């Protein structure tokens, strides 16, 4: 995280807690957030629990890997297999879909990617090596937990449950994106609100991705309004001018999205949770 992005994040995180009336948390973060920033810088300097992607010795090998090889290498659950608790299990297997829809961007120079929900950076590192020197902006509720860094990677705070934070971040980011990937909260409301805010940042023919859009079926807390449908149905309703299953958006916002969406592609991976396949992924192409 650079100094400018730190001050933006610091301001947003304090304001967000105050707005939620979490005054003690806000007071704590006044001191804790700068400490985390300094600690993060020290870890990057001395490579303590941090990997500098710009100086990896196996750079050439990684550049020749496909998505599944990269996801496996960095242990992302997007892979066909990944490791958790020292055990290899089936992953979401999103690799073939990313190959299918992102192939056209593979050799594009100055590719701009926004990743909502970067966690420890396993997928970030995979995108970094798959594309040709991409510029990746990672936004996460805990931006200091990411374990990789590079001059081509930005790390910024986001709270997808806050309309104010989402809009402030959208205004703060001073570029458009070829690709936006929402792998954040997986909350139905958050996915639709984030789409509404950030879709305007997508370039013409760019792609907006929503991962795990059916996870609410196995985790009811991700569907706070107890809807009988999820993000997929809302987005298809917007695209097809059938608005009976539209939620969280004004008529004007629906109209703007309807005119901006060129194509919606639905794919299904393999990850099972509570006997339900939650690996639904949506690719939305900008008109």
N, C-alpha and C positions, 0 to 999 in steps of 0.2 A: 504494500500500500504506500503510495507516495504521500507527501505532506498535504497537498491540496485535497486529495480524496479522503485523507484522515480527518481534516477539519470539517469537510462536508458530512462525513459519517458521524463524527463526534456530535455535531450540532443536531443531526437527525435523531440519533439514538437517545439523547437527553430529552429532546422535545417530545419524542414518542412516549417515553415513560411518564413524563409530566402530564401529557394529555390523558393517559390512562389512569392518572392519579396514583401512580406508583412512585411516590416521592422519595422513599428510602432507596429504591433501586436507582433512581435518577441521581440522587446525591452520591451514592456509591460509585456510579459510573463516571462522575465528574473526575474522580481520581483514578479509577480502575482502567478506564479506556486509554488514557495516555500511557499508563504502565504497560498495558497489553501491546500498544503500538511500539514502544521502545523495545520491549522483550521480543517482539516479532522481528524488528530490525536486527537485533543482536543475533537471533537464531539464523537469519538469512546471511549475515556477515560470516558467522562461524559454522554455517551449514549444520546446525543442530535441529534435527527433525524437519529439515527443509532441504529441498532438492532444487538446484539451479539448473533449469532445463537448457539454458544457453550454453552450459559447459559439460553436458553429459557426453561421455566418451563413446557411447554406442549410438550416437546421433544418426549416423548413416544407416545403421541396421533398422532403427525405429522408423525412419523415413520411408522404408520399403515395405512396412507392414500394412495389412488391411485393418479395417476397424476392429474386427473381432480379436486379431492378434494384439492390437494396441490396448483394447479394453482389458484383455486377459493380463497383459504385461503390467498394467497399472492397477489391476484388481478392481475394475469398475463393474458394478452389477448390471451394466448394460450388455456385458458379454454373454456368450452362450453358457459359460461356466465362470464362477468366481469363488474366492475363498472367504469363509467366515468362521471364526472360532476354530481355525486350523483344519477346517473341513471344506472340501470342494463340493459345491452344490450348483444346481441349474440357476442361471441368471435370467434376466429379462429376454435375452437374445434379440436385442434391438439392432445388432450389427448389420444384418442384411438390409434393413430398412434405411439405416444411415448411409450405407453404400449406395443404395438405389436413388435416394433423393439428394444426396450431397456430392455425388460424383461430378456434377457440373461445376462445382466450386473448387474442386481439388487443386487445380493449378492457378487459380485466380490470385493475383498479387494484391496485397493490402486488403485482404478479406477481413471484414469486421464481424465479430461474433459476440453476442451477449448471452451469458449463461446465468440463468436465475436458479440459484441453489447449487453452489459449487462444492460444498462440503469440504473434503480434504484434497480435492483437485484431481482425482483419478481420471475422470472424463475430460477435464480441462487439458491435462497432459496428453491424452489421446488425440484430441482435436488439434493441439499444438503441433504434433508430429504428422498427422494425416494431411493437413493443408500446408500450403506454401507460405510460411512465415505469417500466419494470421495474427491479427490484433484481437485479443480476447479480453472482454470485460466480465469479471466474475462478481456477481452480487449475491450476498448471503447474509442471513441474520447474525452470523458470527464470522465475519470476514477474516479473522485471525487464525482460524483453524486450518486454512488451506496449507498444504505441506509442500507445494511447488511454487516457484516464482521465476520470472523472466522480465526483461525490459519490455516484452510484448504483452504482458499480462497485467491488468489492473484489478484491484480488489477493493470493493466498496460495500457498505452496509445497505441492506434492504429489509423491510418488514412488509411482506405481501398482504398482511391483514390490515394495513393502514393505507387508505386512499391518499392521504396527505403525503406520506413518505414515497409512495409509488409515483405520484405526480411530480414531487420535488426532484426525485431521481431522474425521471424522464426529461425534465427541463434542464437538469444539471448536465446530463450526458450530451456532449456537443457533436455527435456524429450519428449517421444512420447505420443500420446493420444489414448485412446480407443474410445472417442467420440469427435467430433468437431461440433459445432452448429453455423451456420452463420445466425444470426438474426440482421445483421448490417444495411447497407444503403439500401438494396433491389435494388440497382442499378445493371443492367444486367452485365455491364463491371466489376464492383467491385466483384460481386459474382463469375465470372469466373476467374478473376485474383487471388482472395483469395483462391479459390479451387486449382488453379495451384501451388500456393506457399505453402499452408498448407497441401495438401493431402499427401505429403511425410512424414508428421509428424504422420499420422494415423498408428496404429499397424495393423498387419495382422488380418483380420476379424473385424476390427473396423469399425465405421460408421461415415460418414460425412453428415451433414444435411444442407440443404439450405431451409430456410423459405421464404414464400411470394414471390416465384419466378415468379408469374404472376402479381405482383402488378404494373409492368410497363404498363399493359394494361389500367389501370385507372389513372395512373400518368405518362404521357409521359416524364417528366424530368428524370425518372429512366431508360430511354432508349435513352441515349445521341446521339447515332449514328443512330437512327431511323430504327433499324432493324425490319424486319417483323416477327421475332421470339425472344425467350428469352433464359434464362439459361437452361430450360428443353430441348429445341430442340438442343442446343449446346452440352449438356452432352450426350444425346441419340445419337447424330451424332458421338461423340468421341467413345462411347461404341460400336456402331454398324459398325464402319469403313465406315461411310458415311459422308464425310467431307465437303459437300457443305454448311452446316450450322454451320461451325466452325469459331469463331471470337476471336481475342485478343491473340491467342496463336501461337507460332512457330510450324513448323512441328515436331521438336524434342520434344517439350512439349506435343503436341497431342499424339505422339507415346508413351511417358512415361505414360501418363494418361491412354491411351487405354490398356496398359499392366498391369496397377495397379488396374483398376476397375473390381471388381468381379460381382457385381449386382447393378442395378439401380431400385429403387422402387418409384413409383409416387402415391401420395395421395392428396385428395382434402378436405379441411375443409369447413367452412360455412360463413366466414366474407364477407359481401358485401360492396363495396365502389364504388360510382358512378355507381350503378346498375351492377357492375361486381364482380364476386367472385374472390377475390385476394388471397384466402387461399390455394394456391398450395404449397405443401411441398415435397421435394426430399430427399430420403435416399440413400446414395451411400456407398456400402460395399467394403472394401479394399480386394484385392486378397492376 
